Amino acid sequence: MIPYISIGSLQIPTFFLVISLSLSALLVFLSYRVEQFSKNRAQAFDIALMLMLSGFVGGRLMHVFYEELNYYLINPWQILAFWNGGFVFLGGLISCLITGTIYARIKKISFGEWADFFTPLFSLAHALGRIGCFLSGCCFGSICFLPWAYSGRHPTALYLAVGEFVIFLVLLLFEGKKAMPTKGSLFVKWLLLHSLLRFNVEYFRDDFRGLFIFGLSISQIISLIIVVFCVSFFVKDAKRSKAKI
């Protein structure tokens, strides 16, 4: 792991360096997609900024209240010390869903349409972010004796990074199909694939996983809830399609 990069007396956390570089690349990709799909540029970047801020706050708050509440009750000012790390992806995702839904209703725009537009960006952002996790040494795995083990452990952050990048490519293939699916379907496909990936990788992680219920971590339970929602969405969508024939 390389938690810091030293430049003279300056130490830069690799996680935030990766996140900064990733955001720059994602903004370039966003600009390309705006042109590709003829979207309103100002609105697209407004939504992107809103999602970045809500994801940041949601991810941080879930870490504070779910993972380290006792610590932050004793050291409340450390809640603001985000540069020391401490974010939960699912917390950021939930926050983005809530914020995006409210924004769409206020602006009277299609949540599903814009969710589909941003879906490849969500997937790529997660893949790049997990590289930062791997370099910083968080999200570490259990003991592993396989050839690809890193420091004797499963490189679970890399499992998520590689898996999510494959999902990103699959999403681009879905998006490239000529048939126009139901608005929001690409986003739901990502939720389904991402949740299945996360559910399985959880078995190989050995960092703090919180409470376990019926042998499943909270992250696995949330993933299962999302999977049920996704399956329900596609079943209903299939029924609607048959009714139109």
Beta strands, then each sheet from edge to edge (+ up, - down):
strand 1: 4-7
strand 2: 10-13
strand 3: 212-213
strand 4: 216-217
sheet 1: 1+ 2-
sheet 2: 3+ 4-
end
